[in-house]
Amino acid sequence: MQATHAPNPGPTQEMQSTHAPNPDPTFINLEVITSLERTKTRPRAIQDLVELLSRCVWDNHRIEISSPTMMYPHMVRDIIPYVELLQLFTNDWLDITVIHWFAMYFYESHNSLCAFFNLHQIKGESCTKNSEGVQSHIIDMFTFHTDKRFFVAPYLANNHWTLIIICPSTERGYIIDSINREKDQHSYLLTSIIDEAFGFPFLWEMVKLWNEKGFLPQNEIDKLILDLTPQFISRVFPTGQMLSYFVFGISFESIC
């Protein structure tokens, strides 16, 4: 998993595709060509989605995204290499830029009670090398979003994603980790940095994924991801052209 990040060059216009959908796109990047071939073995819904994305991306080989207004104190830009999207469809790998893209759309949910920390500023490497900078970002976001009840931290460390959610008003924190056996809050460097930033220990809870039948086994989690990913991307590109933003519904009211 390769984490990539583009520097913030300052305010820009909303992201737009520079080409109309191309009915027969041609790629010269070997990684892209190889990944496109691998998608032919995936379910039909994935294949259809990849064909749509190929026409939109064409020879750009990347998608430029900008954070929604008021998501961060300053606008943040990111660049998603097209090959990283294909890695998501072929190898189930999630690049940090792809998750950042998801966060931007979830932030614009109708009546959302959630704010998102910048993934690049809280990732494991930053926690290890610049814990003071991570603390500063956490406090900046908390003071910037006084109207939000929950703060969501998609956390990348050691090539593994964990979702951490905090509710400062109740001093509670929730850790959602698909590999959580014999883990607690001390297994994550970010949780201790959050405690230090706020000046008190949160009451941390390891949340297990479950449905009405009980805890979800790994194969059910994999199926859920496979079902949700095409839905998300297809709504971003509903007419075959790149759109600015799409509103999603999300709520964490049930956990606090």
C-alpha positions as CSV (number, residue, x, y, z in Angstrom):
1,M,0.0,0.0,0.0
2,Q,1.6,3.3,-1.1
3,A,0.5,6.4,0.7
4,T,0.6,9.5,-1.5
5,H,0.0,13.1,-0.8
6,A,0.0,16.2,-2.9
7,P,1.1,19.6,-1.3
8,N,-1.6,22.2,-0.8
9,P,-0.9,24.8,-3.5
10,G,-3.6,27.2,-2.3
11,P,-7.2,27.9,-3.4
12,T,-8.3,26.4,-6.7
13,Q,-11.5,25.9,-8.5
14,E,-13.6,22.8,-7.9
15,M,-12.3,19.6,-9.5
16,Q,-13.4,19.0,-13.0
17,S,-12.5,16.4,-15.6
18,T,-10.4,17.8,-18.4
19,H,-11.8,15.4,-21.0
20,A,-15.2,14.4,-22.0
21,P,-15.8,10.6,-21.5
22,N,-13.7,8.8,-24.0
23,P,-15.5,5.8,-25.6
24,D,-12.2,3.9,-26.3
25,P,-9.5,5.1,-23.8
26,T,-5.9,4.0,-24.3
27,F,-3.4,3.9,-21.4
28,I,0.4,3.6,-21.6
29,N,1.1,3.1,-17.9
30,L,2.1,-0.5,-17.5
31,E,0.6,-0.7,-13.9
32,V,-2.7,0.7,-15.2
33,I,-2.8,-1.8,-18.1
34,T,-2.0,-4.7,-15.8
35,S,-4.6,-3.7,-13.3
36,L,-7.2,-3.2,-16.0
37,E,-6.6,-6.8,-17.2
38,R,-7.0,-8.1,-13.6
39,T,-10.4,-6.3,-13.3
40,K,-11.8,-8.6,-16.0
41,T,-11.8,-11.5,-13.4
42,R,-13.8,-9.4,-10.9
43,P,-17.7,-9.3,-10.6
44,R,-19.6,-7.7,-13.4
45,A,-20.5,-4.7,-11.3
46,I,-16.8,-4.0,-10.7
47,Q,-16.0,-4.4,-14.5
48,D,-18.8,-1.9,-15.5
49,L,-17.6,0.6,-12.9
50,V,-14.0,0.3,-14.1
51,E,-15.1,0.9,-17.7
52,L,-16.9,4.1,-16.6
53,L,-13.9,5.3,-14.7
54,S,-11.5,4.6,-17.6
55,R,-13.6,6.9,-19.9
56,C,-13.5,9.7,-17.3
57,V,-9.9,9.5,-16.3
58,W,-8.5,8.7,-19.8
59,D,-4.9,9.9,-20.1
60,N,-4.9,12.0,-17.0
61,H,-3.9,8.9,-14.9
62,R,-5.2,10.7,-11.8
63,I,-8.1,12.4,-10.1
64,E,-7.7,15.7,-8.3
65,I,-9.9,16.4,-5.3
66,S,-10.4,19.4,-3.0
67,S,-11.8,19.4,0.5
68,P,-15.3,20.8,0.9
69,T,-15.8,24.2,2.3
70,M,-15.3,24.3,6.1
71,M,-14.0,20.7,6.3
72,Y,-10.6,22.0,7.4
73,P,-9.5,25.5,8.5
74,H,-7.8,25.7,5.1
75,M,-8.7,24.0,1.8
76,V,-6.7,20.8,1.3
77,R,-6.0,19.3,-2.2
78,D,-5.2,15.6,-2.8
79,I,-4.3,13.6,-5.9
80,I,-5.6,10.1,-6.4
81,P,-3.5,8.1,-8.9
82,Y,-5.8,6.1,-11.2
83,V,-3.8,3.0,-10.5
84,E,-4.7,3.2,-6.8
85,L,-8.4,3.1,-7.6
86,L,-7.7,0.0,-9.7
87,Q,-5.7,-1.5,-6.9
88,L,-8.9,-1.1,-4.8
89,F,-10.9,-3.1,-7.3
90,T,-8.3,-5.8,-8.0
91,N,-6.4,-6.3,-4.8
92,D,-8.7,-4.7,-2.1
93,W,-5.9,-2.3,-1.3
94,L,-6.9,1.2,0.0
95,D,-4.5,4.0,-0.6
96,I,-4.7,6.9,1.8
97,T,-5.9,9.3,-1.0
98,V,-8.9,7.0,-1.7
99,I,-10.0,7.0,2.0
100,H,-9.5,10.8,2.1
101,W,-11.8,11.0,-0.9
102,F,-14.4,8.9,1.0
103,A,-14.1,11.2,4.0
104,M,-14.7,14.3,1.9
105,Y,-18.0,13.0,0.7
106,F,-19.1,11.7,4.1
107,Y,-18.3,15.1,5.6
108,E,-21.0,16.6,3.4
109,S,-23.7,14.3,4.7
110,H,-27.0,16.0,5.4
111,N,-27.1,17.2,9.0
112,S,-23.9,15.4,9.8
113,L,-22.7,15.5,13.4
114,C,-19.2,14.5,12.4
115,A,-15.9,16.2,11.6
116,F,-12.9,14.4,10.1
117,F,-9.3,14.7,11.0
118,N,-6.9,15.0,8.0
119,L,-5.7,11.5,7.3
120,H,-2.3,12.6,6.2
121,Q,-1.7,14.5,9.5
122,I,-2.6,11.7,11.9
123,K,-1.2,8.6,10.1
124,G,1.1,6.3,12.0
125,E,4.3,7.8,10.6
126,S,3.2,11.2,11.8
127,C,2.3,9.9,15.2
128,T,5.8,8.4,15.5
129,K,7.9,11.3,14.2
130,N,5.7,14.3,15.0
131,S,3.3,13.6,17.9
132,E,3.2,17.3,18.9
133,G,2.1,18.2,15.3
134,V,-0.6,15.5,15.5
135,Q,-1.8,16.9,18.8
136,S,-1.9,20.4,17.4
137,H,-4.0,19.3,14.4
138,I,-6.4,17.5,16.8
139,I,-6.9,20.6,18.9
140,D,-7.2,22.9,15.8
141,M,-9.9,20.7,14.4
142,F,-11.8,20.5,17.7
143,T,-11.8,24.3,18.1
144,F,-12.7,24.8,14.5
145,H,-15.7,22.4,14.6
146,T,-17.4,23.4,17.9
147,D,-20.7,22.5,16.3
148,K,-19.7,18.8,15.7
149,R,-20.4,16.1,18.2
150,F,-18.2,13.3,16.8
151,F,-14.6,13.5,15.4
152,V,-13.7,10.7,13.0
153,A,-10.2,9.5,12.4
154,P,-9.5,6.9,9.7
155,Y,-6.1,5.8,10.9
156,L,-3.4,4.2,8.8
157,A,-0.5,2.5,10.6
158,N,1.6,-0.5,9.6
159,N,-0.3,-0.8,6.3
160,H,-3.5,-1.4,8.2
161,W,-6.6,0.8,8.5
162,T,-8.5,1.4,11.7
163,L,-11.4,3.7,12.3
164,I,-11.3,5.8,15.5
165,I,-14.2,7.9,16.6
166,I,-14.2,10.3,19.6
167,C,-17.0,12.1,21.3
168,P,-15.3,14.8,23.4
169,S,-18.5,15.9,25.2
170,T,-18.9,12.4,26.7
171,E,-15.1,11.7,26.9
172,R,-15.7,8.4,25.1
173,G,-13.7,6.9,22.2
174,Y,-14.5,4.0,19.8
175,I,-12.1,1.8,17.9
176,I,-13.3,-0.1,14.9
177,D,-10.6,-2.6,13.7
178,S,-11.2,-5.6,11.5
179,I,-8.2,-7.2,13.2
180,N,-8.9,-6.6,16.8
181,R,-8.0,-9.8,18.6
182,E,-6.1,-9.2,21.8
183,K,-6.0,-5.4,21.1
184,D,-7.1,-2.5,23.3
185,Q,-6.6,1.3,23.2
186,H,-2.9,0.9,24.0
187,S,-2.4,-0.9,20.7
188,Y,-2.8,2.4,18.8
189,L,-0.4,5.3,19.2
190,L,-3.1,7.8,18.0
191,T,-5.3,7.1,21.0
192,S,-2.6,8.1,23.5
193,I,-2.0,11.3,21.5
194,I,-5.7,12.1,21.6
195,D,-5.7,11.7,25.4
196,E,-2.7,14.0,25.6
197,A,-4.2,16.6,23.3
198,F,-7.4,16.8,25.4
199,G,-5.6,16.5,28.7
200,F,-7.8,13.6,30.0
201,P,-8.1,9.9,29.3
202,F,-11.0,9.0,27.1
203,L,-13.0,5.9,27.9
204,W,-12.1,3.7,25.0
205,E,-14.2,0.9,23.6
206,M,-13.2,-1.8,21.0
207,V,-16.2,-2.0,18.7
208,K,-16.9,-5.3,16.9
209,L,-18.7,-5.4,13.6
210,W,-22.0,-7.2,13.8
211,N,-25.5,-7.5,12.4
212,E,-28.7,-9.0,13.5
213,K,-27.2,-12.5,13.3
214,G,-24.1,-11.7,15.5
215,F,-20.5,-10.7,14.9
216,L,-19.5,-10.4,11.2
217,P,-16.8,-12.9,10.1
218,Q,-14.1,-11.7,7.8
219,N,-15.8,-13.1,4.6
220,E,-18.9,-11.0,5.4
221,I,-16.8,-7.9,6.0
222,D,-15.1,-8.5,2.6
223,K,-18.5,-8.9,0.9
224,L,-19.8,-5.7,2.5
225,I,-16.8,-3.8,1.1
226,L,-17.3,-5.3,-2.3
227,D,-21.0,-4.2,-2.3
228,L,-20.5,-0.7,-1.0
229,T,-17.5,0.4,-3.1
230,P,-19.3,0.2,-6.5
231,Q,-22.3,2.1,-5.0
232,F,-20.0,4.9,-3.8
233,I,-18.0,5.3,-7.0
234,S,-21.0,5.0,-9.3
235,R,-22.8,7.8,-7.5
236,V,-19.7,10.0,-7.9
237,F,-19.8,9.4,-11.6
238,P,-23.6,9.0,-12.3
239,T,-23.5,10.3,-15.8
240,G,-20.0,9.3,-16.9
241,Q,-18.6,12.7,-16.0
242,M,-16.6,13.8,-12.9
243,L,-18.8,15.6,-10.4
244,S,-17.8,17.9,-7.6
245,Y,-19.6,16.4,-4.6
246,F,-22.3,13.9,-3.8
247,V,-24.3,14.0,-0.5
248,F,-24.3,10.8,1.5
249,G,-26.1,9.9,4.7
250,I,-24.1,8.9,7.8
251,S,-24.8,9.1,11.5
252,F,-23.0,7.8,14.6
253,E,-25.8,8.9,17.0
254,S,-26.3,5.3,18.1
255,I,-22.9,4.9,19.6
256,C,-23.1,7.7,22.2
